[in-house]
Amino acid sequence: MARFESESVRIVRRNAPLLAVAGACVAILASMWAAGEFMGGTTSLLAGIATLAWLWIRNPWPIELHVAVEASPRGLSIDGAFLVGRDEILNAFLQPDPGGPLLKLASIGGRHLELRVDSEADGRALLDALELSGRRALAVFAARSARGRHGARRGEGQQTIAVSSMVILGVLLARMNVGLAIAFAGPLLFFGFQRLVSGKVLVGADGFLLDWFGRRRFVPYRDVTEILLSVRAVHVVLASGEELQLLVPMRHYADSGERDALHLALSDRKAVVDAARDGRDARVDASAEEAVGRGERSVRAWLESVRTVNELGSATYRVASLPTSALWRIVEDPGAEPSARVGAAVALRSTLDEAGRERVRVAAEGSTSPWVRVALDPVFAEGSDDDLTRALEEVDGELSERGERDERASA
């Protein structure tokens, strides 16, 4: 069992003394505003609240303390005290930083943890010890996608127009005696709204999922030819020639931490998939995946076909030659075509015991494919064949028109 132990890791915390001073200043301003003791009290109070919020969110002068870290598949311990279990961690990724790479973790309950490690190798070793190196963990980023070479410039122009509009609106409202505070609050509300509507990029072991208000598109690494980095975005070039630009919200160009973390997460996971598939017989892989993949069939016809694999005397000509070991290889291969992974899991489903169901769950845990993640739903372990068919038909119905249907048949 892999373990990681180090005493050179630093835990990054908010600057409590600075926050206390800022909070005291806001309290004083609030009391003066309530007493009406000086003009411009509303503006000053809101400016103080905005400053306090900025210090809390941005943490520009953090406090870093050296701690002894122990990591294992059980979880993470700091200075000998068990802090968080591996199964409680929802999000984990490395973020490049001039002061040393930051390992960011988010767990159940909204708890966030930042650890500064000596090198990216140490960060990856810690993630490996926690079994969070990509196969079982998701990295979630606030971002949105744009297509074509000018997508980032359009997005930046829209931001400029929106910010200018909010400022002008604030000035107009101020002239109507609503108060200059609106001019301060407008841009702040815009950036908060931008962060809210920017959508998410979920980076998994098999690909990444673009999710914007429920509209989803899954992009498998097998379809990605290049992952590039620019000042404005992370560029993902697909084998089809399409280029996606993943725009991470940045307050200014120097604020590139999340953009760099997204680039690193995508590059690391694609490298793992590419390395796993190197050296294999591509023709054998394609034949096996085609046997249990959906292809052009309806969901119901596809599932009815693959369910017969392990039923003696009823296997179809397409899947009769696939042994159990080959089915498991497809289920656990993040580089396999997504519907083939589901088809192989369904073929094994009737013979799975508790250990087998856990094995399927672990294989699906690091996936961002809507198809594969159905294996995490209780319907896979406990539902009837009809229940599972309906669940997968719902996934099929939710696929966007922007190419996500290619996910089930792309080679």
Secondary structure, DSSP 8 states (H G I E B T S, - for coil): ---EEEEEEEEEE--HHHHHHHHHHHHHHHHHHHHT-STTHHHHHHHHHHHHHHHHHH-SS-EEEEEEEEEETTEEEETTEEEEEGGGEEEEEEE--TTS-EEEEEETTTEEEEEE-S-HHHHHHHHHHTT-SSSS--EEEE-EEEESTTHHHHHHHHHHHHHHHHHHHHHHHHHTTS-THHHHHHHHHHHHHHHHHT-EEEE-SSEEEEEETTEEEEEEGGGEEEEEE-SS-EEEEETTS-EEEEE---SSTT--HHHHHHHHHHHHHHHHHHHHHTTS-HHHHHHHHHHHS-TTS-HHHHHHHHTTTTSTT---TTTTT--HHHHHHHHT-TTS-HHHHHHHHHHHHTT--HHHHHHHHHHHHT---TTGGGGGSHHHHHS-HHHHHHHHHHHHHH--TTTGGGGGT--
